[in-house]
Amino acid sequence: MRLALRAPAFVGMGLVHAWRWSFGLLSRGSCKYHPTCSQYALDALKDYGLVRGSILAGWRLLRCNPWSRGGVDYARDQRLFR
Amino acid sequence: MMMLLPLAHILTPLENLLRDVLRWLGPHGTIGLPWAWSIVALTVIVRLLLVPLTVKQIHSMQNLQRHAPQMKEIQKKYKTDKKRQQEELMKFYRENNINPASSCLPLLAQFPVFISLYLVLKHFPHLPGDNLEWLGLWNITDKASQGWGPVLVAVYALSQLASSYFMSATAEKSQRIMLLILPIAFIPFIINFKVGLVLYWMTTNLWTVGQGLVTRRLMPRPAAPEKRSSRTPPKEVAAPAPALAPEPAPAAAAPGQPRKVKRKKQNRGARR
């Protein structure tokens, strides 16, 4: 039952892995945050499920732009969903 | 695959936009280029729009180079703990107001363009009888595995290699090896794409290379020597050591102190 509830998040995590093993390979180690955006997405999906995890990952990606400053930022430290 | 369908719908506006721009550039549009060259022109337009972003990235790269020695120290300090090392580096960036050169969003932004162009090429807006050839060798709607396609794929792989070389800010050995392997590993996939898509990818890579060459020239170089000075000493120390070691051996053999030579060899073996 629990596994069934988490299935959507697994789909999202699969997509992240698909990214990692395709285009992501070209841009290895080029994220200004720690952990990287893809790792953040995996953590967020695992901890918060598909919908909230996707929102968190999307927000992180938007923050990972040339005008932001980067830094240490873990999914568990998020303040959007408490 | 089911999950990717809504993704394709999200991309429809971008797909339409690319198709419109291609039509505008193409033989029946305002500019009137042949189809293949309009793909090249489209790529150049996309990259031109990204130039301000690149300028920004170059500035941050310069800033990074200026702080390279301190960063090296941090990396040395936390050599064993990669996670801690990364965290400390990030803290250092923050304290010194460094904006790391690379970020995920621009990289990810290329992905939808690529998929949209793939969809555009699937239903390419040409009329019957249009010239679809490029340089008389490739038909842009053909698969890259046909005819002269593999040659183009080979050129693509080279351009990918060159552009990765210019894009990689870090000189980590494992990453360098990846950069060499990846373009080759991609060939089996790329060869199944349409020639037009390979053309886009190749052009964008060549643009990256050209941009890299120009910025290297234009970049003021106060940072570069600093970076070198931090790099060269270990090399100079490391290089003469093995070079000198075999040299004294024959020289020392004449005076007759073979023991020392043996010890040196043992030591070196132990270190390795």
Interface residues (C-beta under 8 A of the other chain):
Chain A: V11 L15 F23 L25 L26 S27 R28 G29 S30 C31 K32 Y33 H34 T36 C37 L61 L62 C64 N65 P66 W67 S68 R69 G70 G71 V72
Chain B: M3 L53 K56 Q57 S60 Q86 E87 L89 M90 K91 Y93 R94 N97 N99 P100 A101 S102 S103 C104 L105 P106 L107 L108 Q110 F111 F114 Q160 S164 M167 A169 T170 E172 Q175 M178 L182
